[in-house]
Amino acid sequence: MTVVGLLIAIYVAICVPLSTPLTRTGERSITCQDVCEYDEWFRRARCHERNLQHIPTSTGCENAAMLEVHENNIQLIDQETVTGYRFVQTLDFSQNQISHIEPGAFVNVPHMKHLLLSNNALVTLRNRTFVGTERHLTRIYLDKNEVAIIEGAAFHGLNKVQHLDLGYNNIQSITAGHFLDMPGLEYLILGNNELASIENDTFHCLISLEVIALNNNKLTSIPNGLFHGLTTLKDIDLSHNQLNTLPTPSDVGLLTQLRYFLLADNYINESANIVPFFEQSVYLFVGGNPFECDCGFQKIQEWYFNQSIVVKQVLSSYGSLGCYFNGSYIDVTAALPSNSCPTDDGVLTPTTVKYTTNPVKTSTEELEEPKDSTVNPMQQKVITESLSSDSSLIDNLWKISMANLIICSVIMVNQLLFLTYVYRNRMS
């Protein structure tokens, strides 16, 4: 072998492998252009379902605005994880095995707007987890993890975040300190956790809050003033808890009318607790509670019969509405026993309950019957109005970009036709 050949062999054996960077574990890293589908026009890198344990380096996708790495086997997120993807706005880590996020892990993606971390194995959210994203981050999806501990400054500085989903975790307590820096939050999802109690000032900093879901927890009471100052609040979901009593609307801090108020499937047995909320919400769901057949329930009957047919169908599809008399269940549409509500003048029978049935509304203001009657109507609204925590979020952004492209193309064609028309007129 000649000297030149020997030198070439040494170069190939040593220098070429070293040109491929190593990961922290010493494994040879892979690049985005090697394993991902990259759309240059839409700046979309699709790296999902590749059985990846690490995010590929940004080579070939340096300008990506959307990075999809969902449905892989990634376990850790640190600063090195997303280095090089400086222009990413949507980052989808959902359906991996992520159990740990180092504080400051996202400092190298300062333009990020949407962060999807659903369906992972996170247990603790540490202080300063999202530092570096304060200027643009608006949506965080942390649902369907194993989160049990949220350190006090985990959401520090996130004053632009509008949607925070912490549903389907193991959260046992939440305090006002967690939301001090989130005045722009509009949607807060805390359903399907282990909350047994809430302090009365927990949500006072959330002055822009519109929707709050506390369903499927272990709440036994609602403290006075819990919703004080939340003048933009529209929907509250307290269904599937262990509530046995309720403060009045004014005591709990509700001074404006709600759109949806869900109290279904709790342990409320005194109908008088419900009556003050008739005028407090457009759609009130109270089925599935063990009401007693008393004078208060006759007021519930009157309220029910004054609803439109469509609303009645929705109410009946979400928890049975009725009362118990001497151990027997009586549906809301049935006549109550004559001795269920005695008065000073004798006995008030169900026939004295006066009601009128409103005509079915056909305007867009009427509540449509949910396609899936087992789904919480308020949650359907949240899901419809929000970007979901899977690849549909990316698809929505892609469709918007495609629509913009079509609009631009139409404008360009019109301009060309106009210029052609002007040119022909001048030539003639």
Secondary structure, 3 states (H helix, E strand, C coil): CCHHHHHHHHHHHHHHHHCCCECCCCCECCEHHHHCEEECCCCEEECCCCCCCCCCECCCCCCCCEEECCCCCCCEECCCCCCCCCCCCEEECCCCCCCEECCCCCCCCCCCCEEECCCCCCCEECCCCCCCCCCCCCEEECCCCCCCEECCCCCCCCCCCCEEECCCCCCCCCCHHHHCCCCCCCEEECCCCCCCCCCCCCCCCCCCCCEEECCCCCCCCCCCCCCCCCCCCCEEECCCCCCCCCCCHHHHCCCCCEEEEECCCCCCCCHHHCHHHCCCEEEEECCCCCEECCHHHHHHHHHHHCCCHHHHHHHHHCCCCEEEECCEEEECCCCCCCCCCEECCEECCHHHCCCCCCCCCCCCCCCCCCCCCCCCHHHHHHHHHCCCCCCHHHHHHHHHHHHHHHHHHHHHHHHHHHHHHHHHHHHC
